[in-house]
Amino acid sequence: MTARASLLLVLALAAAFAAAVLLPLQTLGTLFDEDRALALALLVELRLPRALLALAYGATLGAAGAAVQALFANPLASPDLTGTTSGAALGAVVTAYLFGFAAPLALSVGSVAGALGALGLLLALAGPRAETATLLLAGLAISALAGALTTLALALAPSPFAFYDAYDWLMGSLIDRSLAQAAFAAVPAIATIALLLRLAPALDRLALGEEVAQSLGHDVGRLRLQIVCLTAFGVGACVAICGAIGFIGLIAPIFARRLTKGHPGRAILPAALIGALLLIAADLATRLAPLGRTLPIGVVTALIGAPFFLWLVAHMRWRLRP
């Protein structure tokens, strides 16, 4: 990625983050005139945690998507299409509603365990270098199974209001989160991205084939385990706080690889920046949409990502035609 492209991405992300904290300016200005303390509380306790969560979660989805796509050598691999986010959501729901552990740490442990289980099952079903059709079928099957088990867990929960309580979270939500919760998601997210960046050279060489990567001194089995564990750790921690948000991990790496001329490992950092930018933009759309009510952010990303996914599948099919 060129220095100019990097600078533009960073500036766009900084502008989006500032907009997420400050917009709408008219409301904020009026509140500052009437009650300065309340206005500062609005910024620090409501808007800033929401913007930080969008930044951390989007960056994690982008980086994790780039790593998973490089691992499977498949542009359709992403945390949501491989069942990672669905597995993480299942783990969190089981931990909170069946076992009764609703603390952030317990939810994170449950989410990471669910994400690990989904990725492990995907590797067992599809293999490490799965074809597109096999990967899609295995990922969709795992996502459907995790979704059904999540519904079953909520139905069997002791609380009769479990479905209502979990609805906003299951659709993805950044609303009413504290700075402590933002930090709880951001710290694992930053650690995950940093560790994935260390694996970027190995992923670039893995694109040349497993034999080539091994001849250059990389343990492919260990690399695969590291990618699976790091992806589950970062995504699981964010899902525990914000719920499942789809398609960011699919879209961001595709654009990032265009900036890095197809190098899958080098795409991790730009994918993180693009993912953060996309999720902040989606959150702004939910807040500023003139509908008189707040939309779940997962709905917005799905409305944008699903048509893009369909176009990508059709485009890949056209390219395979003789």
FILUMKOL-856889 format. One record per atom (N, C-alpha, C): x, y, z. Coordinates in steps of 0.1 Angstrom, whole numbers, padded with zeros to 4 digits, m for minus. Example, Ala and Ser with C-alpha at 12.3 -4.5 7.8 and 13.67 -1.06 7.14 Angstrom:
# FILUMKOL-856889
PT      X      Y      Z
PT   0132  m0057   0078
PT   0123  m0045   0078
PT   0132  m0033   0078
PT   0128  m0022   0071
PT   0137  m0011   0071
PT   0129   0000   0079
This chain:
# FILUMKOL-856889
PT      X      Y      Z
PT   0008  m0012   0000
PT   0000   0000   0000
PT   0009   0012   0000
PT   0006   0022  m0008
PT   0014   0034  m0010
PT   0012   0043   0003
PT   0022   0052   0005
PT   0021   0061   0016
PT   0009   0070   0014
PT   0006   0074   0002
PT  m0006   0083  m0001
PT  m0019   0076   0003
PT  m0020   0064  m0001
PT  m0032   0056   0003
PT  m0034   0054   0018
PT  m0023   0052   0024
PT  m0023   0050   0039
PT  m0027   0063   0046
PT  m0022   0074   0041
PT  m0025   0087   0047
PT  m0040   0090   0045
PT  m0045   0088   0033
PT  m0059   0090   0030
PT  m0068   0082   0039
PT  m0064   0069   0041
PT  m0072   0060   0049
PT  m0072   0065   0064
PT  m0061   0069   0069
PT  m0060   0074   0082
PT  m0068   0087   0084
PT  m0067   0096   0075
PT  m0074   0109   0076
PT  m0089   0106   0075
PT  m0093   0097   0066
PT  m0108   0094   0065
PT  m0113   0088   0078
PT  m0105   0079   0084
PT  m0109   0073   0096
PT  m0109   0083   0108
PT  m0100   0092   0108
PT  m0100   0102   0118
PT  m0112   0111   0117
PT  m0115   0115   0105
PT  m0127   0124   0102
PT  m0140   0116   0106
PT  m0141   0103   0103
PT  m0153   0096   0106
PT  m0154   0094   0121
PT  m0143   0092   0128
PT  m0143   0091   0143
PT  m0148   0104   0149
PT  m0142   0115   0144
PT  m0147   0128   0150
PT  m0161   0131   0147
PT  m0166   0127   0135
PT  m0180   0128   0132
PT  m0189   0120   0141
PT  m0184   0108   0144
PT  m0192   0099   0153
PT  m0193   0105   0167
PT  m0183   0112   0172
PT  m0183   0118   0185
PT  m0191   0131   0186
PT  m0190   0139   0175
PT  m0195   0152   0176
PT  m0209   0154   0169
PT  m0213   0146   0159
PT  m0225   0148   0153
PT  m0237   0143   0161
PT  m0249   0149   0160
PT  m0252   0161   0153
PT  m0247   0173   0161
PT  m0241   0183   0154
PT  m0234   0194   0161
PT  m0245   0203   0167
PT  m0256   0205   0160
PT  m0266   0214   0165
PT  m0271   0210   0179
PT  m0274   0197   0181
PT  m0279   0192   0194
PT  m0268   0194   0204
PT  m0256   0191   0201
PT  m0245   0192   0210
PT  m0242   0207   0214
PT  m0243   0216   0204
PT  m0241   0230   0207
PT  m0252   0236   0216
PT  m0264   0232   0214
PT  m0275   0237   0222
PT  m0273   0231   0236
PT  m0269   0219   0238
PT  m0267   0213   0251
PT  m0256   0220   0258
PT  m0245   0223   0251
PT  m0234   0230   0258
PT  m0239   0244   0263
PT  m0247   0251   0255
PT  m0252   0264   0260
PT  m0261   0262   0272
PT  m0269   0252   0273
PT  m0278   0250   0284
PT  m0272   0244   0297
PT  m0264   0233   0294
PT  m0258   0226   0306
PT  m0245   0220   0301
PT  m0234   0226   0304
PT  m0221   0222   0300
PT  m0217   0208   0305
PT  m0220   0206   0318
PT  m0217   0193   0324
PT  m0224   0181   0318
PT  m0237   0184   0315
PT  m0245   0173   0308
PT  m0239   0171   0294
PT  m0235   0181   0287
PT  m0230   0180   0273
PT  m0217   0172   0274
PT  m0208   0174   0284
PT  m0196   0167   0285
PT  m0199   0152   0288
PT  m0209   0150   0297
PT  m0213   0136   0300
PT  m0218   0129   0288
PT  m0225   0136   0279
PT  m0230   0130   0267
PT  m0218   0125   0258
PT  m0208   0134   0257
PT  m0197   0131   0249
PT  m0189   0119   0254
PT  m0186   0120   0267
PT  m0176   0110   0274
PT  m0183   0097   0277
PT  m0195   0097   0281
PT  m0202   0085   0286
PT  m0211   0078   0275
PT  m0215   0085   0265
PT  m0223   0079   0255
PT  m0217   0078   0241
PT  m0213   0090   0236
PT  m0208   0090   0222
PT  m0194   0084   0221
PT  m0185   0088   0230
PT  m0171   0083   0229
PT  m0170   0068   0230
PT  m0176   0061   0240
PT  m0176   0046   0240
PT  m0181   0040   0228
PT  m0192   0046   0222
PT  m0198   0040   0210
PT  m0189   0041   0198
PT  m0182   0053   0197
PT  m0172   0055   0186
PT  m0160   0046   0188
PT  m0155   0044   0200
PT  m0144   0036   0203
PT  m0147   0021   0200
PT  m0159   0017   0203
PT  m0163   0003   0200
PT  m0164   0001   0185
PT  m0170   0010   0178
PT  m0171   0009   0163
PT  m0157   0008   0157
PT  m0148   0016   0162
PT  m0134   0016   0158
PT  m0127   0003   0160
PT  m0128  m0002   0173
PT  m0122  m0015   0176
PT  m0128  m0027   0170
PT  m0141  m0027   0170
PT  m0148  m0039   0164
PT  m0146  m0040   0149
PT  m0148  m0028   0142
PT  m0146  m0028   0128
PT  m0132  m0032   0124
PT  m0122  m0026   0131
PT  m0108  m0030   0128
PT  m0105  m0045   0130
PT  m0111  m0050   0141
PT  m0109  m0065   0143
PT  m0115  m0073   0133
PT  m0128  m0070   0128
PT  m0134  m0077   0118
PT  m0126  m0076   0105
PT  m0121  m0064   0102
PT  m0113  m0063   0089
PT  m0101  m0071   0090
PT  m0093  m0070   0100
PT  m0080  m0077   0102
PT  m0083  m0092   0102
PT  m0093  m0097   0110
PT  m0096  m0111   0111
PT  m0101  m0116   0097
PT  m0109  m0109   0090
PT  m0113  m0113   0077
PT  m0102  m0114   0067
PT  m0092  m0105   0067
PT  m0081  m0106   0059
PT  m0072  m0118   0062
PT  m0071  m0121   0075
PT  m0063  m0133   0079
PT  m0070  m0146   0075
PT  m0083  m0147   0077
PT  m0090  m0159   0074
PT  m0090  m0161   0059
PT  m0092  m0150   0051
PT  m0092  m0152   0036
PT  m0078  m0156   0032
PT  m0068  m0151   0038
PT  m0054  m0156   0034
PT  m0052  m0170   0038
PT  m0057  m0174   0050
PT  m0056  m0188   0055
PT  m0062  m0198   0045
PT  m0075  m0195   0041
PT  m0082  m0204   0033
PT  m0080  m0201   0018
PT  m0072  m0191   0015
PT  m0069  m0187   0001
PT  m0083  m0185  m0007
PT  m0092  m0178   0000
PT  m0105  m0177  m0006
PT  m0111  m0164  m0002
PT  m0115  m0155  m0012
PT  m0120  m0142  m0009
PT  m0134  m0142  m0003
PT  m0141  m0153  m0002
PT  m0154  m0154   0004
PT  m0153  m0158   0019
PT  m0141  m0161   0024
PT  m0140  m0164   0038
PT  m0140  m0152   0046
PT  m0148  m0152   0057
PT  m0149  m0140   0066
PT  m0154  m0145   0079
PT  m0153  m0137   0090
PT  m0157  m0142   0103
PT  m0172  m0146   0104
PT  m0181  m0139   0096
PT  m0195  m0142   0097
PT  m0198  m0154   0087
PT  m0192  m0154   0076
PT  m0195  m0165   0066
PT  m0189  m0178   0070
PT  m0179  m0178   0078
PT  m0173  m0191   0083
PT  m0179  m0195   0096
PT  m0189  m0188   0101
PT  m0196  m0192   0114
PT  m0189  m0187   0126
PT  m0178  m0179   0125
PT  m0171  m0174   0137
PT  m0180  m0165   0146
PT  m0187  m0155   0140
PT  m0195  m0146   0147
PT  m0207  m0153   0153
PT  m0213  m0162   0145
PT  m0225  m0170   0150
PT  m0221  m0179   0162
PT  m0209  m0185   0160
PT  m0204  m0194   0171
PT  m0201  m0185   0184
PT  m0196  m0173   0182
PT  m0193  m0165   0193
PT  m0206  m0160   0200
PT  m0216  m0157   0192
PT  m0229  m0153   0198
PT  m0235  m0165   0205
PT  m0234  m0177   0200
PT  m0239  m0188   0207
PT  m0232  m0190   0220
PT  m0219  m0189   0220
PT  m0212  m0191   0233
PT  m0216  m0181   0243
PT  m0218  m0168   0239
PT  m0221  m0158   0248
PT  m0235  m0160   0254
PT  m0245  m0164   0245
PT  m0259  m0166   0250
PT  m0259  m0178   0259
PT  m0252  m0189   0257
PT  m0252  m0200   0266
PT  m0246  m0196   0279
PT  m0235  m0189   0279
PT  m0229  m0184   0291
PT  m0238  m0175   0300
PT  m0245  m0166   0293
PT  m0253  m0156   0300
PT  m0266  m0162   0305
PT  m0273  m0169   0295
PT  m0287  m0172   0298
PT  m0289  m0186   0303
PT  m0280  m0195   0301
PT  m0281  m0209   0306
PT  m0273  m0211   0318
PT  m0260  m0206   0318
PT  m0251  m0207   0330
PT  m0252  m0196   0340
PT  m0258  m0185   0335
PT  m0261  m0174   0344
PT  m0249  m0165   0347
PT  m0238  m0166   0339
PT  m0227  m0157   0341
PT  m0227  m0146   0331
PT  m0231  m0134   0335
PT  m0233  m0123   0326
PT  m0222  m0112   0327
PT  m0212  m0114   0335
PT  m0201  m0105   0336
PT  m0193  m0104   0322
PT  m0187  m0093   0319
PT  m0180  m0092   0306
PT  m0170  m0102   0304
PT  m0162  m0106   0315
PT  m0151  m0116   0313
PT  m0157  m0129   0310
PT  m0168  m0133   0317
PT  m0175  m0146   0314
PT  m0180  m0146   0300
PT  m0187  m0135   0296
PT  m0192  m0135   0282
PT  m0181  m0136   0272
PT  m0170  m0130   0274
PT  m0159  m0130   0265
PT  m0153  m0145   0264
PT  m0152  m0151   0275
PT  m0147  m0165   0275
PT  m0157  m0174   0267
PT  m0170  m0172   0270
PT  m0180  m0180   0262
PT  m0179  m0177   0248
PT  m0178  m0164   0244
PT  m0177  m0160   0230
PT  m0165  m0166   0223
PT  m0154  m0165   0229
PT  m0141  m0170   0223
PT  m0143  m0185   0222
PT  m0148  m0192   0232
PT  m0150  m0207   0231
PT  m0159  m0210   0219
PT  m0170  m0203   0218
PT  m0179  m0205   0206
PT  m0173  m0203   0193
PT  m0165  m0192   0192
PT  m0158  m0189   0179
PT  m0148  m0199   0176
PT  m0140  m0204   0186
PT  m0131  m0214   0184
PT  m0137  m0227   0179
PT  m0149  m0231   0185
PT  m0156  m0243   0181
PT  m0160  m0242   0167
PT  m0165  m0230   0163
PT  m0170  m0228   0149
PT  m0159  m0229   0139
PT  m0147  m0223   0142
PT  m0136  m0223   0132
PT  m0130  m0237   0132
PT  m0129  m0244   0144
PT  m0124  m0258   0144
PT  m0133  m0267   0136
PT  m0146  m0265   0137
PT  m0155  m0274   0129
PT  m0154  m0271   0114
PT  m0152  m0258   0111
PT  m0150  m0254   0097
PT  m0138  m0261   0091
PT  m0127  m0261   0098
PT  m0115  m0267   0093
PT  m0117  m0282   0092
PT  m0124  m0288   0101
PT  m0127  m0303   0100
PT  m0136  m0306   0088
PT  m0146  m0297   0085
PT  m0155  m0300   0074
PT  m0149  m0297   0061
PT  m0143  m0285   0060
PT  m0139  m0280   0047
PT  m0125  m0281   0044
PT  m0116  m0283   0054
PT  m0102  m0284   0051
PT  m0096  m0271   0051
PT  m0082  m0270   0052
PT  m0075  m0257   0053
PT  m0075  m0249   0040
PT  m0076  m0256   0029
PT  m0075  m0249   0016
PT  m0088  m0252   0008
PT  m0099  m0249   0014
PT  m0112  m0253   0008
PT  m0115  m0246  m0005
PT  m0122  m0253  m0014
PT  m0128  m0246  m0026
PT  m0139  m0237  m0021
PT  m0143  m0228  m0030
PT  m0153  m0218  m0027
PT  m0166  m0225  m0023
PT  m0171  m0234  m0031
PT  m0184  m0241  m0028
PT  m0183  m0248  m0015
PT  m0173  m0255  m0013
PT  m0171  m0263   0000
PT  m0171  m0254   0012
PT  m0163  m0243   0011
PT  m0163  m0233   0022
PT  m0176  m0227   0025
PT  m0183  m0223   0014
PT  m0196  m0216   0016
PT  m0206  m0226   0022
PT  m0207  m0238   0017
PT  m0216  m0248   0023
PT  m0213  m0251   0037
PT  m0200  m0253   0040
PT  m0197  m0256   0054
PT  m0199  m0244   0063
PT  m0196  m0232   0059
PT  m0198  m0220   0067
PT  m0213  m0217   0069
PT  m0221  m0219   0059
PT  m0235  m0217   0060
PT  m0241  m0227   0069
PT  m0237  m0239   0068
PT  m0242  m0250   0077
PT  m0239  m0247   0092
PT  m0226  m0243   0094
PT  m0222  m0239   0108
PT  m0230  m0227   0113
PT  m0231  m0217   0105
PT  m0239  m0205   0109
PT  m0253  m0209   0112
PT  m0260  m0217   0104
PT  m0273  m0221   0106
PT  m0275  m0229   0119
PT  m0265  m0238   0121
PT  m0265  m0246   0133
PT  m0264  m0238   0145
PT  m0254  m0228   0145
PT  m0252  m0219   0156
PT  m0264  m0211   0159
PT  m0270  m0206   0148
PT  m0282  m0198   0150
PT  m0294  m0205   0156
PT  m0295  m0218   0152
PT  m0306  m0226   0157
PT  m0303  m0229   0172
PT  m0291  m0232   0175
PT  m0287  m0235   0189
PT  m0289  m0223   0198
PT  m0286  m0211   0192
PT  m0288  m0198   0200
PT  m0302  m0196   0203
PT  m0311  m0199   0193
PT  m0325  m0198   0196
PT  m0330  m0208   0206
PT  m0325  m0220   0205
PT  m0329  m0230   0215
PT  m0324  m0226   0229
PT  m0312  m0221   0230
PT  m0307  m0217   0243
PT  m0316  m0206   0249
PT  m0320  m0196   0241
PT  m0329  m0186   0246
PT  m0343  m0191   0250
PT  m0347  m0201   0242
PT  m0360  m0207   0245
PT  m0360  m0215   0258
PT  m0348  m0221   0261
PT  m0347  m0229   0273
PT  m0342  m0221   0285
PT  m0340  m0208   0283
PT  m0335  m0199   0294
PT  m0345  m0198   0305
PT  m0341  m0197   0317
PT  m0350  m0196   0328
PT  m0359  m0183   0327
PT  m0353  m0172   0322
PT  m0361  m0160   0321
PT  m0370  m0160   0309
PT  m0383  m0157   0311
PT  m0392  m0157   0299
PT  m0390  m0145   0290
PT  m0382  m0136   0294
PT  m0379  m0124   0286
PT  m0366  m0125   0279
PT  m0360  m0137   0278
PT  m0347  m0138   0273
PT  m0346  m0133   0258
PT  m0356  m0137   0250
PT  m0357  m0133   0236
PT  m0357  m0118   0235
PT  m0365  m0111   0243
PT  m0366  m0097   0243
PT  m0353  m0090   0247
PT  m0347  m0095   0258
PT  m0335  m0090   0263
PT  m0323  m0091   0253
PT  m0323  m0102   0246
PT  m0311  m0105   0237
PT  m0313  m0100   0223
PT  m0325  m0095   0220
PT  m0327  m0091   0206
PT  m0318  m0080   0200
PT  m0317  m0069   0207
PT  m0308  m0058   0203
PT  m0294  m0063   0202
PT  m0289  m0070   0212
PT  m0275  m0075   0212
PT  m0273  m0085   0200
PT  m0282  m0094   0198
PT  m0280  m0104   0187
PT  m0280  m0097   0173
PT  m0287  m0086   0172
PT  m0286  m0079   0159
PT  m0274  m0069   0158
PT  m0267  m0068   0169
PT  m0255  m0060   0169
PT  m0259  m0046   0174
PT  m0253  m0041   0184
PT  m0256  m0029   0190
PT  m0244  m0023   0197
PT  m0242  m0010   0195
PT  m0232  m0002   0202
PT  m0237   0008   0212
PT  m0250   0007   0214
PT  m0257   0017   0222
PT  m0256   0014   0237
PT  m0255   0025   0245
PT  m0254   0023   0260
PT  m0243   0015   0265
PT  m0232   0016   0259
PT  m0220   0009   0263
PT  m0211   0019   0271
PT  m0204   0014   0281
PT  m0195   0023   0289
PT  m0181   0023   0284
PT  m0173   0032   0289
PT  m0159   0033   0286
PT  m0152   0020   0290
PT  m0156   0014   0301
PT  m0150   0002   0306
PT  m0153  m0009   0296
PT  m0165  m0010   0291
PT  m0169  m0020   0282
PT  m0161  m0018   0269
PT  m0160  m0006   0265
PT  m0152  m0003   0253
PT  m0137  m0007   0254
PT  m0132  m0005   0266
PT  m0118  m0009   0268
PT  m0117  m0024   0269
PT  m0127  m0031   0274
PT  m0127  m0045   0275
PT  m0127  m0052   0261
PT  m0133  m0045   0251
PT  m0133  m0050   0238
PT  m0121  m0045   0230
PT  m0117  m0033   0233
PT  m0106  m0027   0225
PT  m0092  m0034   0228
PT  m0090  m0037   0241
PT  m0076  m0043   0244
PT  m0074  m0056   0237
PT  m0083  m0066   0237
PT  m0081  m0078   0229
PT  m0081  m0075   0214
PT  m0089  m0065   0210
PT  m0089  m0062   0196
PT  m0075  m0057   0191
PT  m0069  m0048   0199
PT  m0056  m0043   0195
PT  m0045  m0054   0196
PT  m0046  m0062   0206
PT  m0036  m0073   0207
PT  m0038  m0083   0195
PT  m0050  m0086   0191
PT  m0052  m0095   0180
PT  m0047  m0089   0167
PT  m0050  m0076   0165
PT  m0045  m0070   0152
PT  m0029  m0070   0152
PT  m0023  m0066   0164
PT  m0009  m0066   0164
PT  m0002  m0080   0162
PT  m0008  m0090   0167
PT  m0003  m0103   0165
PT  m0005  m0108   0151
PT  m0017  m0105   0145
PT  m0019  m0109   0131
PT  m0009  m0102   0122
PT  m0006  m0089   0125
PT   0004  m0082   0117
PT   0017  m0089   0117
PT   0021  m0095   0128
PT   0034  m0102   0129
PT   0034  m0115   0120
PT   0022  m0120   0117
PT   0020  m0132   0109
PT   0019  m0128   0094
PT   0018  m0115   0091
PT   0016  m0111   0077
PT   0026  m0117   0067
PT   0039  m0117   0070
PT   0049  m0122   0060
PT   0046  m0137   0058
PT   0043  m0145   0068
PT   0040  m0159   0067
PT   0028  m0161   0058
PT   0018  m0153   0059
PT   0006  m0154   0051
PT   0008  m0151   0037
PT   0017  m0141   0034
PT   0021  m0138   0020
PT   0028  m0150   0014
PT   0036  m0157   0021
PT   0043  m0168   0016
PT   0034  m0181   0015
PT   0024  m0181   0024
PT   0015  m0192   0023
PT   0007  m0191   0010
PT   0005  m0179   0005
PT  m0002  m0178  m0008
PT   0005  m0185  m0019
PT   0018  m0187  m0018
PT   0025  m0194  m0028
PT   0024  m0209  m0027
PT   0018  m0214  m0017
PT   0016  m0228  m0015
PT   0022  m0233  m0001
PT   0016  m0243   0004
PT   0021  m0248   0017
PT   0035  m0253   0016
PT   0039  m0260   0005
PT   0052  m0265   0004
PT   0062  m0254   0004
PT   0059  m0243  m0004
PT   0068  m0232  m0004
PT   0070  m0225   0009
PT   0058  m0224   0016
PT   0059  m0217   0030
PT   0067  m0226   0039
PT   0066  m0239   0039
PT   0074  m0248   0047
PT   0088  m0247   0044
PT   0091  m0247   0031
PT   0105  m0246   0027
PT   0112  m0233   0031
PT   0104  m0223   0033
PT   0110  m0210   0038
PT   0110  m0209   0053
PT   0107  m0220   0060
PT   0109  m0221   0074
PT   0096  m0218   0082
PT   0084  m0219   0076
PT   0072  m0216   0084
PT   0065  m0229   0087
PT   0061  m0231   0099
PT   0053  m0242   0103
PT   0038  m0239   0100
PT   0033  m0245   0089
PT   0020  m0242   0084
PT   0009  m0246   0094
PT   0011  m0258   0100
PT   0001  m0262   0110
PT   0000  m0252   0122
PT   0012  m0248   0127
PT   0012  m0238   0138
PT   0006  m0225   0133
PT   0009  m0221   0121
PT   0004  m0208   0116
PT  m0012  m0209   0115
PT  m0017  m0220   0111
PT  m0031  m0222   0110
PT  m0038  m0221   0124
PT  m0031  m0227   0133
PT  m0037  m0227   0147
PT  m0036  m0213   0153
PT  m0026  m0206   0150
PT  m0024  m0192   0155
PT  m0035  m0183   0149
PT  m0038  m0184   0136
PT  m0048  m0176   0129
PT  m0062  m0179   0135
PT  m0065  m0192   0137
PT  m0078  m0196   0142
PT  m0080  m0191   0156
PT  m0070  m0192   0165
PT  m0071  m0188   0179
PT  m0071  m0172   0180
PT  m0063  m0165   0172
PT  m0063  m0151   0173
PT  m0077  m0145   0167
PT  m0081  m0151   0157
PT  m0094  m0146   0151
PT  m0106  m0148   0161
PT  m0106  m0160   0167
PT  m0116  m0163   0177
PT  m0115  m0154   0189
PT  m0102  m0151   0193
PT  m0100  m0142   0205
PT  m0105  m0128   0203
PT  m0101  m0122   0191
PT  m0105  m0108   0189
PT  m0120  m0107   0186
PT  m0125  m0115   0177
PT  m0139  m0114   0173
PT  m0148  m0118   0185
PT  m0144  m0128   0193
PT  m0152  m0132   0204
PT  m0153  m0122   0215
PT  m0142  m0115   0217
PT  m0142  m0104   0228
PT  m0152  m0093   0223
PT  m0152  m0089   0210
PT  m0160  m0078   0206
PT  m0175  m0083   0205
PT  m0177  m0095   0201
PT  m0191  m0100   0201
PT  m0197  m0100   0215
PT  m0189  m0103   0225
PT  m0194  m0104   0239
PT  m0200  m0090   0243
PT  m0194  m0080   0238
PT  m0198  m0066   0242
PT  m0209  m0061   0232
PT  m0207  m0063   0219
PT  m0216  m0056   0209
PT  m0225  m0065   0202
PT  m0224  m0078   0203
PT  m0232  m0087   0195
PT  m0226  m0090   0182
PT  m0233  m0097   0173
PT  m0228  m0102   0160
PT  m0231  m0091   0150
PT  m0221  m0087   0143
PT  m0222  m0078   0132
PT  m0216  m0084   0119
PT  m0223  m0085   0109
PT  m0218  m0092   0097
PT  m0213  m0083   0086
PT  m0206  m0090   0077
PT  m0202  m0085   0063
PT  m0190  m0075   0064
PT  m0187  m0069   0075
PT  m0175  m0060   0075
PT  m0163  m0068   0072
PT  m0162  m0080   0078
PT  m0150  m0088   0076
PT  m0149  m0094   0063
PT  m0159  m0093   0055
PT  m0159  m0098   0041
PT  m0155  m0086   0031
PT  m0161  m0075   0033
PT  m0159  m0064   0024
PT  m0145  m0057   0026
PT  m0141  m0054   0038
PT  m0129  m0047   0041
PT  m0116  m0054   0035
PT  m0114  m0067   0036
PT  m0102  m0073   0031
PT  m0102  m0073   0015
PT  m0114  m0073   0009
PT  m0114  m0073  m0006
PT  m0109  m0060  m0011
PT  m0113  m0049  m0005
PT  m0108  m0036  m0009
PT  m0093  m0034  m0005
PT  m0090  m0040   0007
PT  m0076  m0039   0011
PT  m0066  m0046   0002
PT  m0070  m0057  m0003
PT  m0061  m0064  m0012
PT  m0058  m0057  m0025
PT  m0068  m0049  m0029
PT  m0066  m0040  m0041
PT  m0055  m0029  m0038
PT  m0055  m0025  m0026
PT  m0045  m0015  m0022
PT  m0031  m0021  m0021
PT  m0030  m0034  m0018
PT  m0017  m0041  m0016
PT  m0014  m0050  m0028
PT  m0020  m0048  m0039
PT  m0017  m0055  m0052
PT  m0018  m0070  m0050
PT  m0028  m0075  m0042
PT  m0031  m0089  m0040
PT  m0024  m0096  m0030
PT  m0015  m0089  m0022
PT  m0008  m0096  m0011
PT  m0017  m0098   0001
PT  m0020  m0110   0004
PT  m0030  m0112   0015
PT  m0025  m0108   0029
PT  m0012  m0110   0032
PT  m0007  m0107   0045
PT  m0006  m0092   0046
PT  m0001  m0085   0036
PT   0000  m0070   0037
PT  m0014  m0064   0038
PT  m0024  m0071   0034
PT  m0037  m0065   0035
PT  m0043  m0064   0049
PT  m0037  m0070   0059
PT  m0043  m0070   0072
PT  m0044  m0056   0078
PT  m0034  m0048   0077
PT  m0035  m0034   0083
PT  m0045  m0026   0075
PT  m0044  m0025   0062
PT  m0054  m0016   0055
PT  m0068  m0022   0057
PT  m0070  m0035   0058
PT  m0083  m0041   0061
PT  m0088  m0037   0074
PT  m0079  m0036   0084
PT  m0084  m0031   0097
PT  m0088  m0017   0097
PT  m0081  m0008   0089
PT  m0085   0006   0088
PT  m0098   0007   0081
PT  m0100   0000   0070
PT  m0112   0000   0062
PT  m0124  m0005   0070
PT  m0122  m0016   0077
PT  m0132  m0022   0085
PT  m0137  m0012   0096
PT  m0128  m0005   0103
PT  m0131   0005   0112
PT  m0139   0016   0106
PT  m0135   0021   0094
PT  m0142   0031   0087
PT  m0156   0027   0083
PT  m0157   0015   0079
PT  m0171   0010   0074
PT  m0180   0009   0086
PT  m0175   0004   0098
PT  m0184   0003   0109
PT  m0188   0016   0115
PT  m0179   0025   0116
PT  m0182   0039   0121
PT  m0192   0045   0111
PT  m0190   0044   0098
PT  m0200   0049   0089
PT  m0214   0043   0090
PT  m0214   0030   0092
PT  m0227   0023   0095
PT  m0234   0028   0107
PT  m0226   0030   0118
PT  m0231   0035   0130
PT  m0237   0049   0129
PT  m0230   0058   0121
PT  m0235   0071   0118
PT  m0248   0070   0111
PT  m0249   0061   0101
PT  m0261   0060   0094
PT  m0273   0056   0103
PT  m0270   0047   0113
PT  m0281   0043   0122
PT  m0285   0055   0131
PT  m0276   0064   0134
PT  m0279   0075   0143
PT  m0286   0086   0135
PT  m0282   0089   0123
PT  m0286   0101   0116
PT  m0297   0098   0106
PT  m0301   0085   0105
PT  m0312   0082   0095
PT  m0325   0088   0100
PT  m0332   0095   0091
PT  m0345   0102   0095
PT  m0357   0093   0096
PT  m0356   0083   0105
PT  m0367   0074   0106
PT  m0374   0075   0119
PT  m0369   0083   0128
PT  m0375   0085   0141
PT  m0372   0074   0151
PT  m0364   0064   0147
PT  m0360   0054   0156
PT  m0346   0048   0152
PT  m0340   0041   0162
PT  m0326   0037   0159
PT  m0327   0023   0153
PT  m0320   0021   0142
PT  m0319   0008   0135
PT  m0307   0000   0142
PT  m0309  m0013   0143
PT  m0297  m0022   0147
PT  m0286  m0020   0137
PT  m0274  m0019   0141
PT  m0263  m0017   0132
PT  m0260  m0029   0123
PT  m0264  m0041   0129
PT  m0262  m0053   0121
PT  m0271  m0054   0109
PT  m0283  m0047   0110
PT  m0292  m0046   0099
PT  m0286  m0038   0088
PT  m0280  m0026   0092
PT  m0274  m0017   0082
PT  m0263  m0024   0074
PT  m0254  m0031   0082
PT  m0242  m0037   0075
PT  m0247  m0049   0066
PT  m0258  m0055   0070
PT  m0263  m0066   0062
PT  m0270  m0060   0049
PT  m0277  m0049   0050
PT  m0283  m0043   0038
PT  m0272  m0039   0028
PT  m0261  m0035   0033
PT  m0250  m0031   0024
PT  m0242  m0043   0020
PT  m0239  m0052   0029
PT  m0230  m0063   0026
PT  m0236  m0074   0018
PT  m0249  m0077   0020
PT  m0255  m0088   0013
PT  m0255  m0086  m0002
PT  m0259  m0075  m0008
PT  m0258  m0072  m0022
PT  m0244  m0073  m0027
PT  m0234  m0068  m0019
PT  m0220  m0069  m0023
PT  m0216  m0084  m0024
PT  m0220  m0092  m0014
PT  m0217  m0106  m0014
PT  m0223  m0113  m0026
PT  m0235  m0110  m0030
PT  m0241  m0116  m0041
PT  m0234  m0112  m0054
PT  m0230  m0099  m0055
PT  m0223  m0095  m0067
PT  m0209  m0102  m0067
PT  m0203  m0104  m0056
PT  m0190  m0111  m0056
PT  m0191  m0125  m0061
PT  m0201  m0132  m0056
PT  m0203  m0146  m0060
PT  m0206  m0147  m0075
PT  m0214  m0138  m0080
PT  m0217  m0137  m0094
PT  m0205  m0134  m0103
PT  m0197  m0124  m0098
PT  m0185  m0120  m0104
PT  m0175  m0132  m0105
PT  m0173  m0139  m0094
PT  m0164  m0151  m0094
PT  m0169  m0162  m0104
PT  m0182  m0163  m0105
PT  m0188  m0173  m0114
PT  m0185  m0169  m0129
PT  m0187  m0156  m0132
PT  m0185  m0152  m0145
PT  m0170  m0154  m0149
PT  m0161  m0152  m0140
PT  m0147  m0153  m0143
PT  m0143  m0168  m0145
PT  m0150  m0177  m0139
PT  m0147  m0191  m0141
PT  m0153  m0197  m0154
PT  m0162  m0189  m0161
PT  m0167  m0194  m0173
PT  m0157  m0195  m0184
PT  m0157  m0205  m0193
PT  m0147  m0206  m0203
PT  m0149  m0196  m0214
